[in-house]
Amino acid sequence: MTKDQTLAALKNQLDSFYSLEQVIKIIEGIDPEPAGISNESIDQVIDNIIERLEGSGRHLVDTGSAQFSLNYHNTIELEQVDLNMDEIRNEIEGAFGFLTNQ
């Protein structure tokens, strides 16, 4: 039961006195309501992600996957390069670190 459900159930009971044991059982039966994430926390996480990604730009690109082509006028064109998703994941997880240290 949630807190609201418990209060509603108690209000619907006949007028009577509850023993200490009954009150303890009622309180123990209350499920904690999930804590919300504030807009401030979301903004801070976004800022942390951007800051961390900016600081590790060279590691975010998988240079081994780069594909080039030689075009007319002797120009080299980068056709494709993959992102290093493991490194991006590490940086994003690191940005959430402040939430676990509270």
C-alpha positions as CSV (number, residue, x, y, z in Angstrom):
1,M,0.0,0.0,0.0
2,T,1.1,3.5,-0.7
3,K,0.8,6.3,1.9
4,D,-2.4,7.6,0.3
5,Q,-4.0,4.1,0.1
6,T,-3.1,3.5,3.8
7,L,-4.6,6.9,4.9
8,A,-7.8,6.2,2.8
9,A,-8.1,2.7,4.4
10,L,-7.7,4.2,7.9
11,K,-10.3,6.9,7.3
12,N,-12.8,4.3,6.1
13,Q,-12.4,2.3,9.3
14,L,-15.0,2.5,12.1
15,D,-14.0,4.9,14.9
16,S,-11.8,2.9,17.2
17,F,-8.5,3.0,18.9
18,Y,-5.6,1.1,17.3
19,S,-3.0,-0.7,19.4
20,L,0.7,0.1,19.0
21,E,1.2,-3.2,17.3
22,Q,-1.5,-2.4,14.7
23,V,-0.1,1.0,14.0
24,I,3.4,-0.4,13.5
25,K,2.0,-3.1,11.1
26,I,0.1,-0.4,9.2
27,I,3.2,1.8,8.9
28,E,5.4,-1.1,7.9
29,G,2.9,-1.9,5.1
30,I,3.4,1.5,3.4
31,D,5.4,1.3,0.2
32,P,7.8,4.1,-0.1
33,E,6.8,6.5,-2.9
34,P,9.5,6.7,-5.6
35,A,11.5,9.9,-5.4
36,G,11.3,12.1,-8.4
37,I,14.2,13.7,-10.3
38,S,14.2,17.4,-10.2
39,N,14.6,19.6,-13.3
40,E,17.7,21.0,-11.7
41,S,19.2,17.5,-11.5
42,I,18.4,16.8,-15.1
43,D,20.0,20.1,-16.2
44,Q,23.1,19.2,-14.1
45,V,23.4,15.8,-15.7
46,I,23.1,17.3,-19.2
47,D,25.8,19.8,-18.4
48,N,28.0,17.1,-17.0
49,I,27.5,14.9,-20.1
50,I,28.4,17.8,-22.4
51,E,31.4,18.7,-20.3
52,R,32.7,15.2,-20.2
53,L,32.2,14.6,-23.9
54,E,33.9,17.8,-24.8
55,G,36.9,16.7,-22.8
56,S,37.3,13.3,-24.4
57,G,36.6,14.1,-28.1
58,R,39.5,12.1,-29.5
59,H,38.3,8.9,-27.7
60,L,34.7,9.2,-28.9
61,V,35.6,8.4,-32.5
62,D,36.6,4.9,-33.6
63,T,39.4,5.9,-35.9
64,G,40.0,2.2,-36.9
65,S,36.6,2.3,-38.7
66,A,37.3,5.4,-40.7
67,Q,36.8,5.0,-44.5
68,F,38.3,7.4,-46.9
69,S,38.1,8.0,-50.6
70,L,40.4,9.8,-53.1
71,N,38.4,12.2,-55.1
72,Y,39.1,14.3,-58.2
73,H,41.6,17.1,-57.7
74,N,43.5,14.8,-55.3
75,T,41.3,15.4,-52.3
76,I,40.7,12.9,-49.6
77,E,37.2,12.6,-48.3
78,L,36.1,10.9,-45.1
79,E,33.2,8.8,-46.0
80,Q,32.4,7.1,-42.8
81,V,33.6,6.8,-39.2
82,D,31.9,5.0,-36.3
83,L,31.5,6.4,-32.8
84,N,33.1,4.6,-29.9
85,M,29.9,3.8,-28.1
86,D,31.6,2.2,-25.1
87,E,33.5,5.4,-24.4
88,I,30.4,7.5,-24.8
89,R,28.6,5.1,-22.4
90,N,31.4,5.5,-19.9
91,E,31.3,9.3,-20.1
92,I,27.5,9.3,-19.6
93,E,27.6,7.0,-16.7
94,G,30.4,9.2,-15.2
95,A,28.1,12.2,-15.6
96,F,25.5,10.5,-13.4
97,G,28.1,9.9,-10.7
98,F,27.1,12.9,-8.7
99,L,23.6,11.4,-8.1
100,T,25.0,8.3,-6.5
101,N,27.3,10.3,-4.2
102,Q,24.5,12.3,-2.5
